Every structure is written in C-alpha cells, then in structure tokens.
Amino acid sequence: MALKVYVLAALVAVTVADTIPYTPPRPSYTAPAPSGPAQYNFDWSVNNGNSGNNYGHNEGRNGYDTEGAYYVQLPDGRLQRVTYTVNGDSGFVAQVEYEGEAQYSAYQPSPSYRPTPSYA
C-alpha cells in the first residue's frame, strides 16, 4: 500500500511540475551607458623574413566614420593591400591593390619519394 501512495505522489509531482512555466533568472549585470561616439585607433603588423610572413592591419574610428587598411604577402610574392572606409551612408567601401609581380617557381618533383625496390 505504501508503494502505491509513493508512486501516486511522484506522478502528481511530475504533473504539477510540467504545468509550471520555467522563468530563467534575469542577469544582474547592466552595461554602462555610452558616454559619446565611438573613438579608437589600432595598428599591428608582422614581418618575419625567415618565414616570409608579412601582414598587418590598422584602423581608426571617430563616431560612425571608420578608415583602415590591411595587407598580406601572397604566396606568389605580391603584396595585397586593401584600403577601406565605412560610414553610415555608403557602408563598407574597399579598394584592393597589388604591389610587385607574381612569380612562380618551376615545378620540381620531391626528392623524398623513391619507389621500393622489388626482389622478385
């Protein structure tokens, strides 16, 4: 008899729990209000002659107007430079330029491959 009462109580508890909607707790943190238009500048670059890595990015923003440029050394030897502006009226506008001449090395098979000799 006690087992029947226990099972009945468990079923009632599950049924009641399913009818109560779950409300997640509200976050306690509120972000500070902006004090004025966004303003920032940054600049970074990498130039490593041993590995051939040469890339970087700079950007500046004052309110809604943003200007910047980034560049990367391409595998063919050229430097690709993208200069861009962003503002509320025209959106993102980019100009892409290449410096240097593309150079491709002649194909040379890998010397590490050698067929296994057969002893038949």
Biopython code that builds the backbone (N, CA, C, O; Angstrom):
import numpy as np
from Bio.PDB.StructureBuilder import StructureBuilder

atoms = [
    (1, "MET", "N", (0.817, -1.193, 0.000)),
    (1, "MET", "CA", (0.000, 0.000, 0.000)),
    (1, "MET", "C", (0.871, 1.271, 0.000)),
    (1, "MET", "O", (0.562, 2.238, -0.696)),
    (2, "ALA", "N", (1.942, 1.258, 0.774)),
    (2, "ALA", "CA", (2.826, 2.420, 0.862)),
    (2, "ALA", "C", (3.494, 2.697, -0.482)),
    (2, "ALA", "O", (3.727, 3.852, -0.838)),
    (3, "LEU", "N", (3.802, 1.628, -1.231)),
    (3, "LEU", "CA", (4.429, 1.806, -2.535)),
    (3, "LEU", "C", (3.474, 2.489, -3.503)),
    (3, "LEU", "O", (3.897, 3.331, -4.295)),
    (4, "LYS", "N", (2.180, 2.135, -3.452)),
    (4, "LYS", "CA", (1.178, 2.753, -4.317)),
    (4, "LYS", "C", (1.049, 4.246, -4.011)),
    (4, "LYS", "O", (0.925, 5.059, -4.926)),
    (5, "VAL", "N", (1.078, 4.605, -2.727)),
    (5, "VAL", "CA", (0.973, 6.013, -2.334)),
    (5, "VAL", "C", (2.212, 6.778, -2.819)),
    (5, "VAL", "O", (2.099, 7.907, -3.296)),
    (6, "TYR", "N", (3.382, 6.163, -2.696)),
    (6, "TYR", "CA", (4.621, 6.802, -3.133)),
    (6, "TYR", "C", (4.609, 7.031, -4.645)),
    (6, "TYR", "O", (4.974, 8.116, -5.098)),
    (7, "VAL", "N", (4.200, 6.040, -5.434)),
    (7, "VAL", "CA", (4.143, 6.164, -6.885)),
    (7, "VAL", "C", (3.124, 7.212, -7.294)),
    (7, "VAL", "O", (3.378, 8.005, -8.200)),
    (8, "LEU", "N", (1.953, 7.224, -6.624)),
    (8, "LEU", "CA", (0.922, 8.207, -6.926)),
    (8, "LEU", "C", (1.421, 9.628, -6.620)),
    (8, "LEU", "O", (1.164, 10.550, -7.393)),
    (9, "ALA", "N", (2.128, 9.808, -5.506)),
    (9, "ALA", "CA", (2.663, 11.123, -5.143)),
    (9, "ALA", "C", (3.708, 11.585, -6.161)),
    (9, "ALA", "O", (3.757, 12.768, -6.497)),
    (10, "ALA", "N", (4.536, 10.673, -6.652)),
    (10, "ALA", "CA", (5.544, 11.021, -7.645)),
    (10, "ALA", "C", (4.894, 11.450, -8.956)),
    (10, "ALA", "O", (5.339, 12.411, -9.584)),
    (11, "LEU", "N", (3.848, 10.745, -9.371)),
    (11, "LEU", "CA", (3.156, 11.118, -10.607)),
    (11, "LEU", "C", (2.491, 12.484, -10.487)),
    (11, "LEU", "O", (2.520, 13.269, -11.435)),
    (12, "VAL", "N", (1.893, 12.777, -9.337)),
    (12, "VAL", "CA", (1.274, 14.083, -9.120)),
    (12, "VAL", "C", (2.338, 15.174, -9.146)),
    (12, "VAL", "O", (2.109, 16.239, -9.720)),
    (13, "ALA", "N", (3.494, 14.932, -8.539)),
    (13, "ALA", "CA", (4.567, 15.932, -8.512)),
    (13, "ALA", "C", (5.078, 16.223, -9.923)),
    (13, "ALA", "O", (5.321, 17.381, -10.262)),
    (14, "VAL", "N", (5.245, 15.183, -10.754)),
    (14, "VAL", "CA", (5.712, 15.375, -12.121)),
    (14, "VAL", "C", (4.681, 16.141, -12.938)),
    (14, "VAL", "O", (5.047, 17.006, -13.734)),
    (15, "THR", "N", (3.413, 15.842, -12.757)),
    (15, "THR", "CA", (2.353, 16.532, -13.487)),
    (15, "THR", "C", (2.298, 18.002, -13.108)),
    (15, "THR", "O", (2.162, 18.858, -13.983)),
    (16, "VAL", "N", (2.399, 18.307, -11.841)),
    (16, "VAL", "CA", (2.364, 19.698, -11.389)),
    (16, "VAL", "C", (3.595, 20.446, -11.886)),
    (16, "VAL", "O", (3.497, 21.608, -12.279)),
    (17, "ALA", "N", (4.754, 19.790, -11.873)),
    (17, "ALA", "CA", (5.990, 20.442, -12.321)),
    (17, "ALA", "C", (5.922, 20.772, -13.807)),
    (17, "ALA", "O", (6.469, 21.792, -14.225)),
    (18, "ASP", "N", (5.268, 19.938, -14.621)),
    (18, "ASP", "CA", (5.155, 20.207, -16.053)),
    (18, "ASP", "C", (4.233, 21.373, -16.359)),
    (18, "ASP", "O", (4.372, 21.987, -17.417)),
    (19, "THR", "N", (3.304, 21.701, -15.485)),
    (19, "THR", "CA", (2.363, 22.780, -15.758)),
    (19, "THR", "C", (2.900, 24.140, -15.335)),
    (19, "THR", "O", (2.357, 25.160, -15.761)),
    (20, "ILE", "N", (3.936, 24.194, -14.520)),
    (20, "ILE", "CA", (4.506, 25.472, -14.067)),
    (20, "ILE", "C", (5.547, 25.918, -15.093)),
    (20, "ILE", "O", (6.526, 25.202, -15.302)),
    (21, "PRO", "N", (5.371, 27.081, -15.745)),
    (21, "PRO", "CA", (6.353, 27.521, -16.738)),
    (21, "PRO", "C", (7.669, 27.922, -16.073)),
    (21, "PRO", "O", (7.683, 28.504, -14.989)),
    (22, "TYR", "N", (8.768, 27.598, -16.744)),
    (22, "TYR", "CA", (10.098, 27.932, -16.225)),
    (22, "TYR", "C", (10.460, 29.352, -16.653)),
    (22, "TYR", "O", (10.375, 29.694, -17.832)),
    (23, "THR", "N", (10.856, 30.157, -15.706)),
    (23, "THR", "CA", (11.314, 31.511, -15.980)),
    (23, "THR", "C", (12.772, 31.610, -15.558)),
    (23, "THR", "O", (13.076, 31.532, -14.368)),
    (24, "PRO", "N", (13.682, 31.780, -16.518)),
    (24, "PRO", "CA", (15.098, 31.869, -16.146)),
    (24, "PRO", "C", (15.364, 33.145, -15.355)),
    (24, "PRO", "O", (14.667, 34.145, -15.530)),
    (25, "PRO", "N", (16.367, 33.111, -14.491)),
    (25, "PRO", "CA", (16.680, 34.314, -13.719)),
    (25, "PRO", "C", (17.222, 35.413, -14.623)),
    (25, "PRO", "O", (17.900, 35.129, -15.610)),
    (26, "ARG", "N", (16.928, 36.647, -14.294)),
    (26, "ARG", "CA", (17.418, 37.787, -15.068)),
    (26, "ARG", "C", (18.876, 38.063, -14.703)),
    (26, "ARG", "O", (19.270, 37.910, -13.547)),
    (27, "PRO", "N", (19.680, 38.472, -15.697)),
    (27, "PRO", "CA", (21.069, 38.790, -15.371)),
    (27, "PRO", "C", (21.138, 40.012, -14.466)),
    (27, "PRO", "O", (20.330, 40.935, -14.574)),
    (28, "SER", "N", (22.110, 39.996, -13.582)),
    (28, "SER", "CA", (22.224, 41.094, -12.628)),
    (28, "SER", "C", (23.133, 42.211, -13.134)),
    (28, "SER", "O", (23.187, 43.277, -12.520)),
    (29, "TYR", "N", (23.854, 41.994, -14.250)),
    (29, "TYR", "CA", (24.780, 42.992, -14.767)),
    (29, "TYR", "C", (24.090, 43.853, -15.811)),
    (29, "TYR", "O", (23.383, 43.334, -16.676)),
    (30, "THR", "N", (24.284, 45.133, -15.742)),
    (30, "THR", "CA", (23.808, 46.037, -16.787)),
    (30, "THR", "C", (25.020, 46.792, -17.329)),
    (30, "THR", "O", (25.849, 47.287, -16.565)),
    (31, "ALA", "N", (25.110, 46.871, -18.629)),
    (31, "ALA", "CA", (26.237, 47.539, -19.276)),
    (31, "ALA", "C", (26.149, 49.043, -19.044)),
    (31, "ALA", "O", (25.053, 49.601, -18.994)),
    (32, "PRO", "N", (27.293, 49.698, -18.904)),
    (32, "PRO", "CA", (27.264, 51.145, -18.730)),
    (32, "PRO", "C", (26.763, 51.842, -19.992)),
    (32, "PRO", "O", (26.988, 51.363, -21.104)),
    (33, "ALA", "N", (26.102, 52.942, -19.822)),
    (33, "ALA", "CA", (25.595, 53.712, -20.961)),
    (33, "ALA", "C", (26.766, 54.346, -21.699)),
    (33, "ALA", "O", (27.717, 54.796, -21.060)),
    (34, "PRO", "N", (26.722, 54.395, -23.037)),
    (34, "PRO", "CA", (27.813, 55.027, -23.773)),
    (34, "PRO", "C", (27.925, 56.510, -23.419)),
    (34, "PRO", "O", (26.923, 57.207, -23.256)),
    (35, "SER", "N", (29.164, 56.966, -23.305)),
    (35, "SER", "CA", (29.389, 58.361, -22.914)),
    (35, "SER", "C", (29.545, 59.282, -24.111)),
    (35, "SER", "O", (29.589, 60.500, -23.941)),
    (36, "GLY", "N", (29.631, 58.736, -25.309)),
    (36, "GLY", "CA", (29.806, 59.557, -26.514)),
    (36, "GLY", "C", (30.037, 58.659, -27.712)),
    (36, "GLY", "O", (29.967, 57.436, -27.595)),
    (37, "PRO", "N", (30.311, 59.250, -28.859)),
    (37, "PRO", "CA", (30.547, 58.435, -30.056)),
    (37, "PRO", "C", (31.826, 57.600, -29.911)),
    (37, "PRO", "O", (32.766, 57.996, -29.223)),
    (38, "ALA", "N", (31.840, 56.453, -30.565)),
    (38, "ALA", "CA", (32.998, 55.556, -30.504)),
    (38, "ALA", "C", (34.215, 56.205, -31.137)),
    (38, "ALA", "O", (34.128, 56.814, -32.203)),
    (39, "GLN", "N", (35.355, 56.066, -30.462)),
    (39, "GLN", "CA", (36.623, 56.573, -30.988)),
    (39, "GLN", "C", (37.720, 55.588, -30.617)),
    (39, "GLN", "O", (37.877, 55.238, -29.447)),
    (40, "TYR", "N", (38.475, 55.143, -31.609)),
    (40, "TYR", "CA", (39.614, 54.284, -31.324)),
    (40, "TYR", "C", (40.566, 54.282, -32.515)),
    (40, "TYR", "O", (40.203, 54.682, -33.621)),
    (41, "ASN", "N", (41.786, 53.825, -32.269)),
    (41, "ASN", "CA", (42.816, 53.614, -33.289)),
    (41, "ASN", "C", (43.593, 52.379, -32.895)),
    (41, "ASN", "O", (43.868, 52.167, -31.714)),
    (42, "PHE", "N", (43.953, 51.556, -33.877)),
    (42, "PHE", "CA", (44.857, 50.450, -33.595)),
    (42, "PHE", "C", (45.717, 50.180, -34.810)),
    (42, "PHE", "O", (45.382, 50.560, -35.932)),
    (43, "ASP", "N", (46.835, 49.516, -34.563)),
    (43, "ASP", "CA", (47.792, 49.207, -35.620)),
    (43, "ASP", "C", (48.615, 48.011, -35.163)),
    (43, "ASP", "O", (49.137, 48.008, -34.048)),
    (44, "TRP", "N", (48.734, 46.998, -36.011)),
    (44, "TRP", "CA", (49.609, 45.871, -35.714)),
    (44, "TRP", "C", (50.180, 45.328, -37.011)),
    (44, "TRP", "O", (49.593, 45.507, -38.078)),
    (45, "SER", "N", (51.323, 44.664, -36.921)),
    (45, "SER", "CA", (51.931, 44.094, -38.118)),
    (45, "SER", "C", (52.892, 42.978, -37.730)),
    (45, "SER", "O", (53.380, 42.913, -36.602)),
    (46, "VAL", "N", (53.149, 42.102, -38.698)),
    (46, "VAL", "CA", (54.114, 41.013, -38.569)),
    (46, "VAL", "C", (54.983, 41.055, -39.807)),
    (46, "VAL", "O", (54.469, 41.100, -40.925)),
    (47, "ASN", "N", (56.301, 41.042, -39.622)),
    (47, "ASN", "CA", (57.230, 40.994, -40.751)),
    (47, "ASN", "C", (58.393, 40.103, -40.344)),
    (47, "ASN", "O", (59.303, 40.537, -39.637)),
    (48, "ASN", "N", (58.358, 38.847, -40.797)),
    (48, "ASN", "CA", (59.377, 37.873, -40.450)),
    (48, "ASN", "C", (60.036, 37.407, -41.735)),
    (48, "ASN", "O", (59.429, 36.682, -42.523)),
    (49, "GLY", "N", (61.274, 37.822, -41.948)),
    (49, "GLY", "CA", (61.981, 37.475, -43.173)),
    (49, "GLY", "C", (62.291, 35.997, -43.296)),
    (49, "GLY", "O", (62.335, 35.474, -44.410)),
    (50, "ASN", "N", (62.509, 35.301, -42.174)),
    (50, "ASN", "CA", (62.840, 33.875, -42.236)),
    (50, "ASN", "C", (61.681, 33.050, -42.780)),
    (50, "ASN", "O", (61.891, 32.145, -43.588)),
    (51, "SER", "N", (60.470, 33.352, -42.347)),
    (51, "SER", "CA", (59.307, 32.569, -42.781)),
    (51, "SER", "C", (58.599, 33.204, -43.979)),
    (51, "SER", "O", (57.786, 32.543, -44.625)),
    (52, "GLY", "N", (58.886, 34.456, -44.286)),
    (52, "GLY", "CA", (58.216, 35.139, -45.390)),
    (52, "GLY", "C", (56.882, 35.743, -44.993)),
    (52, "GLY", "O", (56.160, 36.249, -45.852)),
    (53, "ASN", "N", (56.534, 35.705, -43.710)),
    (53, "ASN", "CA", (55.278, 36.307, -43.258)),
    (53, "ASN", "C", (55.402, 37.822, -43.239)),
    (53, "ASN", "O", (56.341, 38.373, -42.664)),
    (54, "ASN", "N", (54.450, 38.484, -43.869)),
    (54, "ASN", "CA", (54.406, 39.940, -43.888)),
    (54, "ASN", "C", (52.941, 40.339, -44.011)),
    (54, "ASN", "O", (52.374, 40.286, -45.102)),
    (55, "TYR", "N", (52.331, 40.734, -42.913)),
    (55, "TYR", "CA", (50.930, 41.127, -42.926)),
    (55, "TYR", "C", (50.659, 42.080, -41.769)),
    (55, "TYR", "O", (51.418, 42.127, -40.801)),
    (56, "GLY", "N", (49.574, 42.835, -41.876)),
    (56, "GLY", "CA", (49.246, 43.788, -40.826)),
    (56, "GLY", "C", (47.894, 44.426, -41.073)),
    (56, "GLY", "O", (47.243, 44.187, -42.091)),
    (57, "HIS", "N", (47.487, 45.251, -40.107)),
    (57, "HIS", "CA", (46.171, 45.891, -40.158)),
    (57, "HIS", "C", (46.229, 47.163, -39.315)),
    (57, "HIS", "O", (46.827, 47.169, -38.239)),
    (58, "ASN", "N", (45.611, 48.231, -39.797)),
    (58, "ASN", "CA", (45.442, 49.432, -38.995)),
    (58, "ASN", "C", (44.037, 49.963, -39.244)),
    (58, "ASN", "O", (43.484, 49.798, -40.332)),
    (59, "GLU", "N", (43.469, 50.598, -38.231)),
    (59, "GLU", "CA", (42.109, 51.121, -38.350)),
    (59, "GLU", "C", (41.923, 52.253, -37.356)),
    (59, "GLU", "O", (42.503, 52.251, -36.270)),
    (60, "GLY", "N", (41.111, 53.210, -37.744)),
    (60, "GLY", "CA", (40.747, 54.309, -36.871)),
    (60, "GLY", "C", (39.268, 54.612, -37.025)),
    (60, "GLY", "O", (38.722, 54.563, -38.128)),
    (61, "ARG", "N", (38.629, 54.923, -35.917)),
    (61, "ARG", "CA", (37.200, 55.232, -35.953)),
    (61, "ARG", "C", (36.944, 56.489, -35.142)),
    (61, "ARG", "O", (37.514, 56.691, -34.070)),
    (62, "ASN", "N", (36.063, 57.336, -35.686)),
    (62, "ASN", "CA", (35.617, 58.529, -34.987)),
    (62, "ASN", "C", (34.117, 58.633, -35.248)),
    (62, "ASN", "O", (33.699, 59.027, -36.337)),
    (63, "GLY", "N", (33.317, 58.284, -34.262)),
    (63, "GLY", "CA", (31.867, 58.277, -34.444)),
    (63, "GLY", "C", (31.467, 57.157, -35.378)),
    (63, "GLY", "O", (31.797, 55.997, -35.133)),
    (64, "TYR", "N", (30.759, 57.488, -36.449)),
    (64, "TYR", "CA", (30.323, 56.480, -37.410)),
    (64, "TYR", "C", (31.292, 56.296, -38.561)),
    (64, "TYR", "O", (31.105, 55.388, -39.371)),
    (65, "ASP", "N", (32.319, 57.123, -38.666)),
    (65, "ASP", "CA", (33.271, 57.053, -39.776)),
    (65, "ASP", "C", (34.482, 56.206, -39.384)),
    (65, "ASP", "O", (35.130, 56.458, -38.369)),
    (66, "THR", "N", (34.770, 55.206, -40.202)),
    (66, "THR", "CA", (35.899, 54.309, -39.958)),
    (66, "THR", "C", (36.755, 54.248, -41.207)),
    (66, "THR", "O", (36.236, 54.162, -42.320)),
    (67, "GLU", "N", (38.077, 54.295, -41.020)),
    (67, "GLU", "CA", (39.033, 54.149, -42.112)),
    (67, "GLU", "C", (40.092, 53.155, -41.686)),
    (67, "GLU", "O", (40.493, 53.122, -40.523)),
    (68, "GLY", "N", (40.545, 52.342, -42.632)),
    (68, "GLY", "CA", (41.575, 51.382, -42.287)),
    (68, "GLY", "C", (42.187, 50.755, -43.512)),
    (68, "GLY", "O", (41.786, 51.023, -44.644)),
    (69, "ALA", "N", (43.176, 49.905, -43.257)),
    (69, "ALA", "CA", (43.855, 49.177, -44.327)),
    (69, "ALA", "C", (44.450, 47.910, -43.731)),
    (69, "ALA", "O", (44.857, 47.885, -42.569)),
    (70, "TYR", "N", (44.495, 46.862, -44.543)),
    (70, "TYR", "CA", (45.223, 45.663, -44.152)),
    (70, "TYR", "C", (45.975, 45.140, -45.363)),
    (70, "TYR", "O", (45.600, 45.410, -46.504)),
    (71, "TYR", "N", (47.035, 44.392, -45.106)),
    (71, "TYR", "CA", (47.854, 43.884, -46.191)),
    (71, "TYR", "C", (48.373, 42.498, -45.833)),
    (71, "TYR", "O", (48.471, 42.131, -44.662)),
    (72, "VAL", "N", (48.703, 41.737, -46.878)),
    (72, "VAL", "CA", (49.228, 40.387, -46.683)),
    (72, "VAL", "C", (50.169, 40.048, -47.841)),
    (72, "VAL", "O", (49.911, 40.397, -48.992)),
    (73, "GLN", "N", (51.258, 39.366, -47.512)),
    (73, "GLN", "CA", (52.194, 38.885, -48.526)),
    (73, "GLN", "C", (51.626, 37.597, -49.111)),
    (73, "GLN", "O", (51.435, 36.620, -48.388)),
    (74, "LEU", "N", (51.355, 37.590, -50.415)),
    (74, "LEU", "CA", (50.766, 36.422, -51.072)),
    (74, "LEU", "C", (51.842, 35.391, -51.405)),
    (74, "LEU", "O", (53.015, 35.745, -51.520)),
    (75, "PRO", "N", (51.465, 34.125, -51.562)),
    (75, "PRO", "CA", (52.463, 33.086, -51.891)),
    (75, "PRO", "C", (53.200, 33.334, -53.205)),
    (75, "PRO", "O", (54.312, 32.839, -53.389)),
    (76, "ASP", "N", (52.599, 34.092, -54.117)),
    (76, "ASP", "CA", (53.264, 34.360, -55.399)),
    (76, "ASP", "C", (54.227, 35.545, -55.334)),
    (76, "ASP", "O", (54.783, 35.938, -56.360)),
    (77, "GLY", "N", (54.434, 36.119, -54.150)),
    (77, "GLY", "CA", (55.402, 37.186, -53.966)),
    (77, "GLY", "C", (54.823, 38.585, -53.966)),
    (77, "GLY", "O", (55.518, 39.528, -53.590)),
    (78, "ARG", "N", (53.563, 38.757, -54.379)),
    (78, "ARG", "CA", (52.958, 40.086, -54.389)),
    (78, "ARG", "C", (52.463, 40.459, -52.989)),
    (78, "ARG", "O", (52.217, 39.595, -52.147)),
    (79, "LEU", "N", (52.327, 41.753, -52.767)),
    (79, "LEU", "CA", (51.741, 42.256, -51.528)),
    (79, "LEU", "C", (50.343, 42.764, -51.872)),
    (79, "LEU", "O", (50.193, 43.655, -52.708)),
    (80, "GLN", "N", (49.339, 42.209, -51.240)),
    (80, "GLN", "CA", (47.951, 42.640, -51.462)),
    (80, "GLN", "C", (47.584, 43.619, -50.348)),
    (80, "GLN", "O", (47.714, 43.311, -49.163)),
    (81, "ARG", "N", (47.125, 44.802, -50.750)),
    (81, "ARG", "CA", (46.741, 45.837, -49.787)),
    (81, "ARG", "C", (45.288, 46.219, -50.034)),
    (81, "ARG", "O", (44.901, 46.527, -51.161)),
    (82, "VAL", "N", (44.485, 46.196, -48.967)),
    (82, "VAL", "CA", (43.078, 46.582, -49.038)),
    (82, "VAL", "C", (42.901, 47.819, -48.161)),
    (82, "VAL", "O", (43.147, 47.777, -46.956)),
    (83, "THR", "N", (42.473, 48.915, -48.776)),
    (83, "THR", "CA", (42.176, 50.159, -48.059)),
    (83, "THR", "C", (40.664, 50.311, -48.067)),
    (83, "THR", "O", (40.025, 50.145, -49.106)),
    (84, "TYR", "N", (40.086, 50.630, -46.902)),
    (84, "TYR", "CA", (38.630, 50.682, -46.824)),
    (84, "TYR", "C", (38.145, 51.839, -45.969)),
    (84, "TYR", "O", (38.866, 52.362, -45.120)),
    (85, "THR", "N", (36.903, 52.220, -46.218)),
    (85, "THR", "CA", (36.198, 53.194, -45.391)),
    (85, "THR", "C", (34.821, 52.614, -45.083)),
    (85, "THR", "O", (34.265, 51.844, -45.866)),
    (86, "VAL", "N", (34.289, 52.996, -43.941)),
    (86, "VAL", "CA", (32.943, 52.583, -43.535)),
    (86, "VAL", "C", (32.260, 53.801, -42.954)),
    (86, "VAL", "O", (32.794, 54.458, -42.059)),
    (87, "ASN", "N", (31.069, 54.103, -43.469)),
    (87, "ASN", "CA", (30.254, 55.132, -42.840)),
    (87, "ASN", "C", (28.794, 54.760, -43.020)),
    (87, "ASN", "O", (28.477, 53.850, -43.787)),
    (88, "GLY", "N", (27.910, 55.445, -42.330)),
    (88, "GLY", "CA", (26.501, 55.091, -42.337)),
    (88, "GLY", "C", (25.822, 55.254, -43.676)),
    (88, "GLY", "O", (24.845, 54.557, -43.949)),
    (89, "ASP", "N", (26.301, 56.152, -44.526)),
    (89, "ASP", "CA", (25.631, 56.416, -45.798)),
    (89, "ASP", "C", (25.993, 55.406, -46.883)),
    (89, "ASP", "O", (25.109, 54.906, -47.579)),
    (90, "SER", "N", (27.286, 55.099, -47.038)),
    (90, "SER", "CA", (27.705, 54.241, -48.145)),
    (90, "SER", "C", (28.116, 52.846, -47.706)),
    (90, "SER", "O", (28.381, 52.003, -48.562)),
    (91, "GLY", "N", (28.181, 52.567, -46.422)),
    (91, "GLY", "CA", (28.565, 51.239, -45.950)),
    (91, "GLY", "C", (30.047, 50.992, -46.131)),
    (91, "GLY", "O", (30.851, 51.923, -46.086)),
    (92, "PHE", "N", (30.409, 49.731, -46.337)),
    (92, "PHE", "CA", (31.804, 49.309, -46.477)),
    (92, "PHE", "C", (32.243, 49.489, -47.924)),
    (92, "PHE", "O", (31.649, 48.911, -48.834)),
    (93, "VAL", "N", (33.286, 50.292, -48.137)),
    (93, "VAL", "CA", (33.823, 50.525, -49.481)),
    (93, "VAL", "C", (35.310, 50.179, -49.434)),
    (93, "VAL", "O", (36.065, 50.758, -48.653)),
    (94, "ALA", "N", (35.724, 49.228, -50.280)),
    (94, "ALA", "CA", (37.112, 48.769, -50.267)),
    (94, "ALA", "C", (37.780, 49.009, -51.610)),
    (94, "ALA", "O", (37.139, 48.976, -52.660)),
    (95, "GLN", "N", (39.089, 49.254, -51.550)),
    (95, "GLN", "CA", (39.913, 49.373, -52.754)),
    (95, "GLN", "C", (41.073, 48.395, -52.585)),
    (95, "GLN", "O", (41.810, 48.465, -51.601)),
    (96, "VAL", "N", (41.235, 47.479, -53.550)),
    (96, "VAL", "CA", (42.259, 46.441, -53.483)),
    (96, "VAL", "C", (43.366, 46.767, -54.473)),
    (96, "VAL", "O", (43.101, 47.051, -55.641)),
    (97, "GLU", "N", (44.622, 46.726, -53.995)),
    (97, "GLU", "CA", (45.785, 46.993, -54.833)),
    (97, "GLU", "C", (46.821, 45.901, -54.626)),
    (97, "GLU", "O", (46.884, 45.286, -53.561)),
    (98, "TYR", "N", (47.630, 45.665, -55.645)),
    (98, "TYR", "CA", (48.704, 44.677, -55.563)),
    (98, "TYR", "C", (50.023, 45.355, -55.871)),
    (98, "TYR", "O", (50.119, 46.156, -56.800)),
    (99, "GLU", "N", (51.044, 45.029, -55.083)),
    (99, "GLU", "CA", (52.391, 45.552, -55.307)),
    (99, "GLU", "C", (53.291, 44.390, -55.696)),
    (99, "GLU", "O", (53.223, 43.315, -55.101)),
    (100, "GLY", "N", (54.129, 44.612, -56.692)),
    (100, "GLY", "CA", (55.056, 43.576, -57.130)),
    (100, "GLY", "C", (54.498, 42.779, -58.289)),
    (100, "GLY", "O", (53.386, 43.019, -58.760)),
    (101, "GLU", "N", (55.294, 41.825, -58.737)),
    (101, "GLU", "CA", (54.946, 40.976, -59.875)),
    (101, "GLU", "C", (54.837, 39.537, -59.389)),
    (101, "GLU", "O", (55.674, 39.072, -58.616)),
    (102, "ALA", "N", (53.807, 38.835, -59.843)),
    (102, "ALA", "CA", (53.625, 37.439, -59.449)),
    (102, "ALA", "C", (54.758, 36.589, -60.011)),
    (102, "ALA", "O", (55.092, 36.689, -61.192)),
    (103, "GLN", "N", (55.349, 35.751, -59.158)),
    (103, "GLN", "CA", (56.453, 34.878, -59.571)),
    (103, "GLN", "C", (56.135, 33.458, -59.123)),
    (103, "GLN", "O", (55.775, 33.211, -57.972)),
    (104, "TYR", "N", (56.278, 32.541, -60.058)),
    (104, "TYR", "CA", (56.013, 31.140, -59.769)),
    (104, "TYR", "C", (57.281, 30.343, -60.054)),
    (104, "TYR", "O", (57.886, 30.497, -61.115)),
    (105, "SER", "N", (57.677, 29.507, -59.127)),
    (105, "SER", "CA", (58.864, 28.691, -59.339)),
    (105, "SER", "C", (58.526, 27.504, -60.234)),
    (105, "SER", "O", (57.379, 27.060, -60.293)),
    (106, "ALA", "N", (59.534, 27.002, -60.924)),
    (106, "ALA", "CA", (59.338, 25.851, -61.806)),
    (106, "ALA", "C", (59.046, 24.617, -60.969)),
    (106, "ALA", "O", (59.547, 24.477, -59.854)),
    (107, "TYR", "N", (58.240, 23.734, -61.511)),
    (107, "TYR", "CA", (57.885, 22.506, -60.797)),
    (107, "TYR", "C", (59.095, 21.601, -60.692)),
    (107, "TYR", "O", (59.784, 21.344, -61.679)),
    (108, "GLN", "N", (59.343, 21.123, -59.494)),
    (108, "GLN", "CA", (60.409, 20.152, -59.269)),
    (108, "GLN", "C", (59.832, 19.039, -58.409)),
    (108, "GLN", "O", (59.313, 19.292, -57.322)),
    (109, "PRO", "N", (59.923, 17.804, -58.896)),
    (109, "PRO", "CA", (59.381, 16.707, -58.099)),
    (109, "PRO", "C", (60.136, 16.573, -56.779)),
    (109, "PRO", "O", (61.315, 16.912, -56.683)),
    (110, "SER", "N", (59.447, 16.084, -55.791)),
    (110, "SER", "CA", (60.038, 15.927, -54.471)),
    (110, "SER", "C", (61.112, 14.843, -54.498)),
    (110, "SER", "O", (60.856, 13.747, -54.997)),
    (111, "PRO", "N", (62.310, 15.121, -53.973)),
    (111, "PRO", "CA", (63.367, 14.112, -53.980)),
    (111, "PRO", "C", (63.149, 13.052, -52.894)),
    (111, "PRO", "O", (63.886, 12.067, -52.853)),
    (112, "SER", "N", (62.180, 13.225, -52.035)),
    (112, "SER", "CA", (61.993, 12.281, -50.940)),
    (112, "SER", "C", (61.290, 11.006, -51.375)),
    (112, "SER", "O", (61.325, 10.019, -50.640)),
    (113, "TYR", "N", (60.654, 10.987, -52.540)),
    (113, "TYR", "CA", (59.944, 9.786, -52.982)),
    (113, "TYR", "C", (60.874, 8.895, -53.782)),
    (113, "TYR", "O", (61.448, 9.314, -54.786)),
    (114, "ARG", "N", (61.013, 7.670, -53.327)),
    (114, "ARG", "CA", (61.782, 6.660, -54.071)),
    (114, "ARG", "C", (60.983, 5.371, -54.027)),
    (114, "ARG", "O", (60.609, 4.914, -52.948)),
    (115, "PRO", "N", (60.718, 4.780, -55.179)),
    (115, "PRO", "CA", (59.956, 3.541, -55.174)),
    (115, "PRO", "C", (60.705, 2.438, -54.412)),
    (115, "PRO", "O", (61.935, 2.399, -54.384)),
    (116, "THR", "N", (59.938, 1.566, -53.810)),
    (116, "THR", "CA", (60.537, 0.441, -53.092)),
    (116, "THR", "C", (61.055, -0.575, -54.103)),
    (116, "THR", "O", (60.327, -0.968, -55.015)),
    (117, "PRO", "N", (62.287, -0.998, -53.952)),
    (117, "PRO", "CA", (62.796, -1.989, -54.907)),
    (117, "PRO", "C", (62.088, -3.327, -54.750)),
    (117, "PRO", "O", (61.720, -3.719, -53.643)),
    (118, "SER", "N", (61.903, -4.019, -55.859)),
    (118, "SER", "CA", (61.290, -5.343, -55.783)),
    (118, "SER", "C", (62.384, -6.394, -55.947)),
    (118, "SER", "O", (63.282, -6.245, -56.776)),
    (119, "TYR", "N", (62.302, -7.446, -55.157)),
    (119, "TYR", "CA", (63.305, -8.512, -55.168)),
    (119, "TYR", "C", (62.699, -9.804, -55.689)),
    (119, "TYR", "O", (63.036, -10.883, -55.201)),
    (120, "ALA", "N", (61.830, -9.713, -56.650)),
    (120, "ALA", "CA", (61.191, -10.921, -57.160)),
    (120, "ALA", "C", (61.966, -11.600, -58.238)),
    (120, "ALA", "O", (61.534, -12.631, -58.753)),
]
sb = StructureBuilder()
sb.init_structure("model")
sb.init_model(0)
sb.init_chain("A")
sb.init_seg("    ")
for serial, (resi, resn, name, xyz) in enumerate(atoms, 1):
    if name == "N":
        sb.init_residue(resn, " ", resi, " ")
    sb.init_atom(name, np.array(xyz, "f"), 0.0, 1.0, " ", f" {name:<3s}", serial, name[0])
structure = sb.get_structure()
